[in-house]
Amino acid sequence: MAHIPPPTTIPPGSIVDAYLRDSGGPRQEASTEQQLAEIVSYCQQYGLALRNKFIDVAQSGGSTVSREAFNKLIDTSRSPETRPHALLLWNYARFARDLDDAIYYKALLRNRDVIIHSLTDPIPEGQYGRIVEFFIDISNEEKRRQTSSDAKRGLRELVLKHGCVPGVPPTGFKREVVDLGTRRDGSSHTAHKWVPDPELVPRIQRAFQMRTEGSSLAQIHDELGLLGSINSYKTFFANRIYIGILEFGDLVVENYCEPMIDMETWNQVQKIIQDYAAARVSERHPRRADSPYLLSGLVYCADCDSPLAGNTTTRTHITGRDEAYRCSRSKRHAGCTAGRIGRRTLEDAVLYTLREYILLPDSMVAMFNIEQTAQEHRETRRTERLAVLAAEKKRLATQITNITRAIAERGHTQALLDKLTELEARRATVTAEHTQLTNTRIIAAPALAEDQVIALAKSIVEELTSGPSEEVRQLLSSFIFKIRVKKHETGQISGSITYFTPTKKPPPDLPQSENLGYNLPIGRPPVGAPRFTHTIEVNIPIYKKPRSR
């Protein structure tokens, strides 16, 4: 097979690397073994020194995420000591079938002075070569899109017309060969449909019956051993194929097979699943409207830094419910031994600290003053940066105009073209930043008078004291970043609160707070829009009341 000779920029003796990829399957254009053999022969013919061979086998060209050899190739080209003079490809489709990836990574390699040459794509040398290459990349992406569309359409037809489904069938089913005739090349065309396995049907029915009778997943697993693990039963009992309905992607095929489970049994099992899921949500995510746990999502274990979740137990010898916070890692016996902390004990201490320290009127006044100053500072910095970017845009525009005029009058040289490309890339970056800053103007919050701030502080304290639990949770989330608590062997419970509100008044009886003042660290919150926040950490002593005997 005749290949495109190397361009004049790749003379004999050049050190070259090769990138090879196939997508797997018997109908691809050329396997990596075939590509490698051709490239080795090509290098011998033209006197090129083949160094590294980067090979991705059975990998799609639609993404670079899982292509280890490709990513190693890009990394190798970072250093001038390890990058080749040129990169050889079987064709550009082997390099990338995604247009954005193809343009980006080829530009990246060329900026590192690596020449890219395809053995089979006819790219002319000169100024029009890049245009031809661009259209080839567009064609490769369109071919990938069309291939994917054809594959999906073919699968849908197999499912709808013949009942054939790829992959491993669910438990209780087996694959049955379906003869679909012959392909265009004369080869046999077969596929598989899923049919109930008579040997497993009684066990499937027994599993559903046990579930309706209240058996746990562990009990069902111990008796029947249908699946590899207990967790697999969660999807097993929700799979509608056991009532004859196949769900394949967005397709729902009614009456796909003979049902194993009657509708009455199925509905009973689904009700059990829904009730169990609701109970688990109640336990794991108590921050719903009717949850008594106000600090869920905010409080963490001081020993292992795992979140504490609300944990409710009912004991026969104790009247009512026992509500407490418990370390999630300790509950799983995963290396932490932290004990339960009574809900009311912890919440009362946190609310007391908020009322008597964080939400004091003078603290709120300080918060608004500091935030107002921070907003003004941010807007000043934005305006100054915009002025710098505007001047840079003007300077770059002048330089680009001068080079363009020089090319028009005296013709182009490689140095002029490279400089023009560099300036245009720089202008695009500066323009993007200028546009972003222009569109994200900081709107300062309206200033509040001191009496308005004091009234606001009082209303928040009143809401925390007597408001609905859901509103209290929202208020706590707006002030508190993190609570860390620890239960000691003596029964004493201590902890700390990290919150967003600055303060003028130090907490009472806390010697470490006397040096705080306005020396508040400035950072960014972990989520949400970027903004300056003010946080300090204060210790709060919480003592467990002795239990009456």
N, C-alpha and C positions, 0 to 999 in steps of 0.2 A: 504494500500500500504506500503510495507516494504521500509525503508529508510536506507541509509548508517549510521551506528552508529558513534558518534563523536569519533575523534582520542583520544589517551591517553593524548594529550596536552590540551584537553578541559575536565577537570574532572567535576564531579557534583558540583554544586554551583557556576560555572563560570558565570560571567555577560556577556551576549551576546546581540548583536544587530542583526536585520534582515533587508535585503534589498529585496524588492519585486518589480517586474515589469511585466507588460504585454504590448503587442503591440496593443491591441484592436482588435475587430473583433470576429466572432463566431467560427473560426477554429483554434485559438491559442491553445497552449498546456495546459495552466492553467491560469485562471484569478488570479488577486491579492488576491481576497477573498478566493479562493481555496488554494493558496500558504500560506496565513496567517493562515488559519485553520490548515493546516498540520504542519506548523512550531510551532504554539502554542502547539499542541498535542505532537510534537517531544520534545519540551523543558520540558513539564510535564513528559514525559516518562523517560528522561535522567537527570532530576533534574537540568536543566539549568535556570538561572534567565534572562528571556527575558525583556530587558529594552526598547530600541527604535525600532520603526518599520518605516523604511523609504520606502515609497511606491510611485512609479511612474506608473500612469495609462495611458494606450494608448500612450506609448512612445516607439520609436524605440531604439533598442540597438546598432544601427550603429553609434551613436554619443552621447556624454555626454552634449552637449550644452544646450538642453532644458530640461534636467532631473533635476528638482529642488531638489527632494529628494536625488538623487545620490550625487549631489554637496554638499548638507547639510551633508550627511554622511561623505564625505571626510573632510569637514571643522570640523566636530565634533571630528574626530580622530586626529586633530592637537595637542590638549592639553592632557597630560597624565591624567588629572582629568576627562575628558569627554570621553576618548576612551574606548571601550569595550575590554574584553579579547579575544573575537572572533566575527566574522561576519558570520551569517548563510545565505545561499542562497538556493533557490529551485534548481537551477542548474547554471552552469557558463554562459550559454547563457543569463540568466536573468541579470547577472552582466554586460556583454558587449559582443557584437558580432563583434566588431572591434578588430583585433588582437593586434594592437599597444595600444589601450586603455586598453585591458584586461591585457597585460603584464605590462604596466606602472602603472596602479592604484593598481593592486595586489601587485606589488613590493613596491609601496608607503605605502600601509597599513602594509605590513609585516615589512618594515623598522621601522614602528611605533609600532612593537610588537603586531599587530593584526593578529590572526589566521583566515584564511578564510576556511570555510567548506561548501561543497555542499551536500545537502541531497540526490541527485540522481546520481551524477557523481562518479563512483568508482575510487577514487584516492588512490593508496597504500601509506602507510607510508614508510618513508625511502628515500634513495638517488634517487630512480627512480620515485618518486611521481611527481616531477616537470616536468619530461619528458612526462609522461602521460598527465599531465595537459596542457602542451604546445600543444600536438596534439589535445586535446579537443578544445582548443582555435582556432587552425587552422581550425578544422572542423566547429566550429560555424561561423567563418567568411565566409567560403566557402558556408555554407548553406544560410547565409544572401545574399551573392552575387548571388547565384543561384535563391533564392526566388525573388530578385529584377529583375533578368533577365527574369524569368518566368512571373512575373507580367507585365513587359513592353511588352514582346512578346504577352501575352494574350490581352493587350489593343490594340496593333497594329492589331491583328487579328480581334478583335471586330470592330474596325474602318473600316478596309479594306474589311472585308467579310460581315459584317452586318450593317455598317454605324452607329454603336452605339458609343456614346461619353459620358464619365462620366461628372459629374458636372452640374452646372446651365447653361442653354442655353443663348445665347445673346438675347438682346431685339428684339422682333419680331418673336421669335421662342418658341416652346413649346416642352416638352418631350412626346414622343410616345413610348409605351411599345412594345418591340419586344420579342416574345417567342422563346427562343433558345433551347427548349427541356428540358431534365432533366439531372441533374448531376449524377456522379457515385453513389452517396449515395441515389439517387432516388428523391432528392428535386428538386423543380421547378427552372429552370435557365432562368431568364429574364434580359433584359438590356433595354436601352432607346436610341432612336435616336432623333435628332433634326429635327423638321419639321416647316415650316412657319406657323405662327398663323394668320388665315384669318382676325381676328379682328384688328390686328396691322399692317398688310401689307400696307394699304392706308396711315397710319401715317408715316411709314418708307419712303415710296415713296415721301410723301409731304416734309419730312425733307431734303432729297437729292435735291429735286427741289428748295426749298427755298435757299439751300446753293449755287446752281448754279446761282441763281438770286441775290446773293450778301448779303443775310441776315446773320447777325452775329449769333454766337452760342447762345448768350443771347436771341435774338429775336426768334430763333427756339425753345429754351427751354421754353420761355414764352408762345408761341402759342401751342406747342405740349406736353410739359412736359413728354417726353419719358423716360428720365433718371433722376437719383437722383440729379445730379449736372452738372454744365456747363462743368467742366473738363472732365467728362466722354464722352463727344461728340468727343473728340480728337481720341480716339480709336474706337468709334462707326463708324465714317465716313471712317476709314481705314480698317475695317473688311471685308475681301473679301468673307465672307459667304453670303453677300447680293447680290453678283453676282454668287452665287452657288458654290463657292470654299471653302472647309473646310481646315483650317490649324490647325493641331493637333501635337504639338511638331515638329519633323522633317518631319512629313507626310504632303503631300499636295494632297488632294482628289478633283480632277476635277469633275464637274457635281454631286456634293454631293446632291444638292436639286435644285428646280426650282428657278431661279434668281428672286429677287424682283426688281432690278435696271438694266436698260439697260446700255450697255457699253458706250454709248455716255455721259449719265449723270454721270456715274461713273468716266470716264476720266476727265470730267470737274471739278468734286469735288476734285479729286486727284491733279489736277493742282493748284487749289486754296490752298489746304493744303501745297503743295511744295512752292508756292510763299510766303505764310504766314510764313512758317518755315524759309525760307531764310531771310525774313525781320526781324524776331525775332533774328536770329543769328547775323545779321548785327547790331542790336541795343544792344544786350547783350554781344556780343563778338567782339568788333570792332578791335581786334588786328589781322586783316587779312591784306593782302598785300595792299588793296586799302583803308584802314581805315585811317582817318586823326588823330585819337586819339592815341598819342604816349605813354601816361602814363597809359593806361588801364591795370589793374592787378597790378599796383604799387602804386596807389594813394588811400588814405583812408580818411574817414571823421574824423576830430579831435574830434567831439562831441560824436559819437557813435561807432567809429572804424569800420563802415561798408564800403565796397568797393565803390568807385565812378566809375560810368560807363559813357561812352560817350552818350550824349543825344542830338539828332538833331531835331530841330523843324523848320517848314517853316511857316512864317507869311505873310499875304497878304499885311500888311502895311510896311513891311521891305523887302528890296531887298536882295535876296540871302538866305542862310541858317543861322540859329542861332545854333552854335555849342558850347556846354558847357559840363562840367562834373557835374554829379548830384549824390548825396548820394542815394544808392539803398533803404535804409530804409526810407528815407524821401520821395522818390518817391512812396513808397507803403503806405505812411501815417501810419507808424508803430512806431511812437513815436519820430521821429527825425524831426526837422524843418529846417535843414540846407538848404541854398539856392543854386541855380545853380552858378557855377564858370566858367567864360568864358574860352574856350579851349586855345586860344592864350595867354591870360593873364598868365595862370598857366604854360603852356609849355615854354613860353619865359623866365619866371623866373627860372624854373628848368634848362633849357639849359644854361642860363647865369651863374648860380651857378656852373654847371659842368665845363664850359670853364674857368671861372675866379678863381676857387678855387680848386675843386676836381681834375681836370686834369692838373693842373699846372705841368710843367716838374719836378720841385724839389719834388712835392708830389708823382709823379710816381716813381722817383728814390727811395724815401723812401719806397714806397710800395714794390718794388722788393727786396730791402735790407732786409726788415722785413720778407717777405715771404721766402726768401732764408734761413734766420736764423731759421725760424719756421720749414722748411723742414728738415734741418740738425738736429734740436732738436728732431723731431719726429722719424727720422731714428736712432738716438742714443738711444732713449727710446726703440724702437723696438728691436734693437740688444741686449740691456741689458736684456730685458724681455725674449728673446730667450735663452740667456745663463742661466737664472734662471730656465726656463722650462726644458732645456736639463739636468741640474743637478738634477732636481726633477724626471724626467723620469728615470735617471740612479739609483737614490736612491730607487725608487719604484720597479724597476726591480730586484734589489738585494734583497729587502724584500720579494717580491713574490717568488723568487727562493728559499730563505731560508725556507719559510713556506711550499712550495710545497715539498721540500726535507724532511722536518720534517714529513709531512703527509705520504710520501712514506715509511719512515723508521719506524715510531712508530704508524701509523694509525691516523685517523682523530678524532678530537673532535669538538664540536659545536663552541667553542671559536676560534679554528684555522680556521674553515670554514667561520665564520663570519668575521674574520680579513682578510682572503683572498678575500672575496667578497668586503670588503671595499677598500682594496688596488687596486683591479682590476678596480673598479668604478673610483677611484681617478686617476689611470693611464689613463683611457679612456678620462677623462676630460682634463688632462694635454696634452695628445697627440693631441686632437682635437684643443686646443688653439695653440699649437706649429705648427700644420699644417696650421691653418688659418693665423698665423703671417708670416710663411714662404712663403705662396702663395700671400701675399698682401704686398710685398716689395714696399716701397715708392721710386719712381723714381724722383729724384730732377730735377726741371726745369733747363735748362742751364742758366748760369749767363749771364747777358747782360751788356755791357759797358754803361757808363753814357750817351754817345752821342747816343747810340742806343735807350735807354729809352726815351730820349728827342725827338728823331725823331718819336718814337711810339706815344708819347703824342700828338705831333702836328698833326699826321695823324688821330688820334681819334677825335680831336677837329674839324678837317676839315670835317670828315665824319659826325659828328653831325650837322655841319653847313649846309652842302650842299648834304648829302647823301640821298638815297631813304628812304622813311618813314619806310619800313620794316627793313632795316639795322639799322636805328636809334633806332627803338624799341628794337632790339636785343642788341645793345650797352648799352642802358639805363638799360635793365634788368641785364646786366653783372656788372654794377656798383652800381645800386640802389637796396636796400632791401625794403624800404618802404617810402612813402611820406604821410604826414598827413597835411591836410589843413583845415582852418576854415574861414568862411565868417562872419564878424562882422556886427552889425546893422548899423554901420557908412558907410558900403560899403567897408571897408578895408578888405583885405584878407591876412592872415598870416599862416605860416605853418612851417614844418620842413622836412628835408631829412635825412634819415638814409641810409648810404652807406658803401660799403666794403673797400674803399680806405683810407689808412692812409695819413696824411698830415704833412708837415713841416711848412707850412705857415698858420697862422690863417686867417679866413675870415675877410675882412675889416669891421670896424664899428660894430663888435659884441663883446661886453665886456666880455661875458661869455666864450669866446674862448681862452682868454689869458692864461688859466691854462691847456689847452689840451696837447700841446706838443706831446710827444710820449706815454702818458698814455692812451693807447687804450685798451678797453676791448676785451677779446678774448673769442669767443664762437663758436657755430656750426650753420651753415645755416639750415633753416627749412627743406629743401629738398636736394636731391643729395647726392653724396659721402661725408662721414665725412671729414672735413678739417677745419683747423683754419681759422677764418675770422677776419677782423679788421673793426670795425664799430664805427663811432661817429655820433652824432646828432647835427645838426646846425640849427638855426632858420633862415628863409628867409623871409624878409618883402616883401609882394606883395600888391601893391596899385591899386585899381580900378580907372580907368580914368573916370572923370565926363562925363556923356552923353551930347552931344551937343543938344541944343533945337532949 
